[in-house]
Amino acid sequence: MQSLQTKNGPFCQGGHQPPHHSIEHGNVVCHHCQEQQDGWRIDPAYLDNGEFAQEFFDGAGISGGAINCYPGRPGGTCHEVCAIHVDLISQSLGQIVRRHLRSCGRITRHFILVGFTIDSLQDAVRSNLFQSIREMYELTHPGDFTFEFRTGDGTQVLL
């Protein structure tokens, strides 16, 4: 199985496998230590589903109104906080951030990025598009935008 995320191992400690029937299991080779480990991924049919994602946002401590969520219900109003679950979206993190800033850039100032593992968060924030968007807004709006990172069990992490 390709593109599975490791759920344990020396570089994935703190990872969180959601207890759900939509998880596909298989063996993967860790790209850090080159050892075979158990792996898992979300069934692609569940990506971009706001109803499915809600319980995982709740588990990460993101609940209540006044937050834009991806995946989530489209067409809502803009809020100061935007939460993006990087493992439950089919587009890249950069694409989601760019689209959100186009419509809500005057209002949103804080982004919470959630992933099931630290590795999935690191992979998402390393994308060239996300880095260029973040650098551009740091130049044009210094100190206005903040980013917070959480694993699926609510643990806050620094990348």
FENKACOR-V305146 format. One record per residue. RES is the residue in one small letter. OMEGA is omega in whole degrees, 0 to 359 (* if undefined). D_CENTER is the distance of its C-alpha to the mean C-alpha in Angstrom with 1 decimal. Layout:
# FENKACOR-V305146
<<RES;OMEGA;D_CENTER> <RES;OMEGA;D_CENTER>>
This chain:
# FENKACOR-V305146
<<m;180;21.6> <q;174;19.4> <s;171;15.7> <l;177;15.3> <q;177;13.2> <t;181;15.6> <k;177;15.6> <n;180;18.2> <g;187;20.2> <p;182;20.9> <f;183;17.7> <c;180;15.4> <q;183;17.0> <g;178;15.0> <g;185;12.9> <h;175;12.7> <q;181;13.9> <p;180;13.8> <p;185;17.5> <h;181;17.7> <h;183;20.0> <s;182;17.4> <i;174;16.6> <e;182;18.5> <h;176;20.0> <g;178;21.6> <n;178;22.6> <v;175;20.9> <v;179;22.2> <c;182;20.2> <h;176;20.1> <h;186;20.9> <c;179;23.9> <q;176;24.8> <e;180;25.4> <q;182;24.7> <q;171;22.3> <d;178;21.1> <g;180;17.9> <w;174;15.9> <r;176;13.5> <i;173;12.8> <d;184;15.9> <p;180;15.2> <a;182;17.2> <y;179;14.5> <l;177;11.8> <d;181;11.7> <n;183;13.7> <g;179;13.4> <e;179;16.0> <f;185;14.3> <a;188;11.0> <q;181;13.1> <e;179;14.1> <f;172;10.8> <f;178;10.2> <d;180;13.8> <g;179;13.4> <a;178;11.0> <g;180;13.7> <i;181;12.4> <s;182;15.4> <g;179;18.3> <g;175;19.0> <a;176;18.6> <i;170;14.8> <n;182;13.3> <c;173;10.5> <y;356;8.7> <p;181;9.7> <g;180;12.8> <r;180;16.4> <p;172;17.5> <g;179;20.3> <g;178;19.9> <t;179;20.9> <c;179;19.1> <h;181;18.1> <e;182;17.8> <v;177;14.3> <c;178;11.2> <a;181;8.0> <i;177;5.0> <h;189;3.2> <v;180;2.3> <d;185;5.3> <l;178;7.1> <i;178;7.8> <s;176;10.8> <q;178;10.9> <s;177;9.5> <l;180;7.3> <g;179;10.9> <q;180;12.4> <i;181;10.4> <v;181;11.1> <r;179;14.6> <r;181;15.3> <h;181;14.4> <l;177;16.5> <r;183;19.3> <s;186;19.8> <c;184;18.8> <g;178;19.1> <r;188;22.2> <i;185;20.7> <t;180;17.0> <r;184;17.0> <h;178;14.1> <f;174;10.4> <i;179;8.2> <l;183;4.7> <v;174;3.9> <g;179;4.3> <f;178;7.8> <t;175;9.3> <i;178;9.9> <d;181;10.6> <s;175;7.4> <l;181;6.0> <q;179;9.5> <d;182;9.7> <a;184;7.1> <v;177;9.0> <r;183;12.2> <s;183;12.4> <n;182;15.7> <l;179;14.8> <f;180;12.1> <q;182;14.7> <s;177;17.5> <i;182;16.1> <r;180;15.5> <e;180;18.9> <m;181;20.6> <y;175;19.6> <e;177;20.5> <l;185;23.9> <t;180;24.6> <h;185;23.2> <p;177;23.4> <g;182;21.9> <d;184;20.8> <f;177;17.0> <t;181;15.1> <f;179;11.6> <e;183;10.6> <f;179;8.3> <r;170;8.4> <t;187;8.5> <g;180;9.1> <d;177;12.6> <g;180;12.4> <t;177;13.2> <q;183;12.6> <v;174;12.4> <l;180;13.7> <l;*;12.9>>
